[in-house]
């Protein structure tokens, strides 16, 4: 993983030297298109109301699995943070004033680097969803999309 | 996968016959302990305020990665729905009155069967978190825990 070399440990950070056990396999269902080509360009946290339009492009056969999604305005998106190292136990994020355990942070560096975001669904264009509210790199692999659990809209409550 | 045999297709449901491509590997970081031993016993959706206490038991070396988590009251939990088939495109959930695309549902049946829940953190006991608000089977593999994105509590905003 050459990307790992781009993320050296900071002072006081602790990594495990155990190899990660492989327990389950993910299949990427598509790709996320955003304006951000480097990590430095990415906003700190997506702004659901003010951020730019982003695209969730689904691969066959998964585009058809979007049928009925138009009834929701808020979706939960899961994606694979493919450029992150996975072995840190204690991290020292910039401006945190010390270290914290990986699970006390939303850092992309985690044993299973899955990002989650709530986005606003603007429209569906065939096998693509146009949304607002993401903050990830262009080309990020897409793992899952679900209706927002927090907002039981009438159509969902009926189902 | 013998569990798949327990979930026959309902009328009008559509599955893909393409094998799932393997794109990334998950490593289970622990296991979830709940009172529910069968799917029929599981509640429909976890109730963060009224449900029973459940336990997130972290395996070594990940227990130490909890350091600092006590400052949060709401956590996002990701887990692997290990008993779900993964090939459905259109599903016909009971009481839905028709079919919907997989991504228009929060059904456990999805190409990447990752469940997400918001839980209330009651306390940490070493490498275990005691929480309220889950609805998954006892023995469900644990994939990730993060502070709740929706609740930028003071401690998190400072980091």
Interface residues (C-beta under 8 A of the other chain):
Chain A: X14 X16 X18 X20 X21 X22 X23 X24 X25 X26 X27 X28 X29 X45 X61 X62 X64 X65 X66 X67 X68 X69 X71 X72 X76 X78 X80 X82 X86 X88 X89 X90 X93 X95 X96 X97 X99 X100 X101 X102 X103 X104 X105 X106 X110 X111 X112 X114 X116 X117 X118 X141 X143 X144 X145 X146 X147 X149 X150 X159
Chain B: X14 X16 X18 X20 X21 X22 X23 X24 X25 X26 X27 X28 X29 X45 X61 X62 X64 X65 X66 X67 X68 X69 X71 X72 X76 X78 X80 X82 X86 X88 X89 X90 X93 X95 X96 X97 X99 X100 X101 X102 X103 X104 X105 X106 X110 X111 X112 X114 X116 X117 X118 X141 X143 X144 X145 X146 X147 X149 X150 X158 X159
